[in-house]
Amino acid sequence: MGLDELTGETIFSDDRPYWESTVAKEFIGNITGVGWIRATLKEVDPANSLILRETFLKDGSHAGDTIELSEVPKIKESAAAILSSGLELDPEIAEFLRKVVRLCDAAQLEENPIVF
C-alpha cells in the first residue's frame, strides 16, 4: 500500500476497489447535464465565476483532474454564497451547489484535494 503524492489517494497493493478509500463521492452529471448547469450558473450569478473556472464544470470529460486543497475554501465559499443569496434557484442547481459544498467539506476534513 502506498500514497499518491499528488492526490493523497491510497494506492492499494491488492485488487481492492478505489471507492473503499473514498470519503465523498458525488455524481455531477453527464456532459449534457454539466453543460446545462454551467449555462444556468452563468445566468444566475455571472459575476461569480469561480465554480465555472474550476474543473467541476469542465466542458469535456475528467481524467484524473484535481482541485488543490488550497483552492477548496474559495470554491466552498463561492457555492455557499450562491446558495444563501436568496436567489430562486432551480432545484438541480441548488443540489449541484450542495454537492460542491459536501465535496469541499470532505476535502478539508481529510486534507486532500478533490479528485475527478
N, C-alpha and C positions, 0 to 999 in steps of 0.2 A: 504494500500500500504506500502511496506517496501523495504529494500535494502539487497541483499545478500552480506554479508561482504567479502566473498572470491572473488567473481567475479565482484561486483559492479552492477550487474543486478538488475533491478527493479522487485520486486515481487508484482504483482497486486492482489488486494483482490477480483476482479471480474473475469469474464471469458475472459478478453482481451487477444488476441494473443501476444506472446512474441515479435514478429517481429515489433510491434508498438513502441518498445523502442530500436530497433537495429539501430545503426548508420551506420554500414557497414556489408554487408553480401556477401561472395564470395564462389562460389562452386569450390572446388579444384578438385574434380573428384571422381569416384568410386575407389574401391580398386585396380583394374587393372590399371586404369589411373594413380593413385598415385604411384604405383609400377614402371610404366614406367618413370614418372617424376623423381623419386628417382634414378633409374638406370642411366638415362640420365645426371642428375646433377653430379653424381659421376664421369662420364666420362668427362664432360665439365670442372669441377673445383674440382678435387679430394682433393686439399689442403684446400678448403673452405667447411668445413663440418658442419658449424653452423646450416644452414637450415635443413640439413639432420638429425642432432642430435635432433632438436626440434620437437615438436608434429605436425607440419604442414604435414610432410610426414611419419606419423606413418604407420607401416605395419600391420594395423588392423583398426577396427572401433573406432571412437571417441565416448566417452560417458561422456560428461561434463569435458573434459580436458581443462586446461587453460595454457596460457603462461603469466607469470607475467609481469607486466608493466616494471619492472627493466630490463627484457631481450629484450624488444621490440626494443630499439635503436640499439642494436647489430645485431638483425635479419634484421632490415630495412637496415642497413649499408651493411650487407652481400649480401642481394638481390640486392641493388643498385649497389654494386661493380661489381657483375657479369653482370648486365645489361649494365653498362658503360665500360666493359672491352675491348670492340672491338671484342670479340669472335662472330663468326657467330652462333647465337642461333636458334634452332628450334622455329618457331612461338609459339608453345604451351608452351615451356619452358619460353620464354620471357613473355607471357601472365601470366603464373603462378607467375613469379617474380614480375610483376606489381601488381598482386592481393596481394601478400605479402606486398608490399610497401603500398598499399591502406589500408590494414588492420592495418598495423603499424601506419600509419598516423591517422586513426580513433581512435585507442587505445590511442595514445599520446594526441590527441585533447580532448578526453573525460576523460583521466586519468583513464582508466580501462584496465584490462588485455584482451587478446584475448581469447575468449571462443569458444569451439567447441561443 
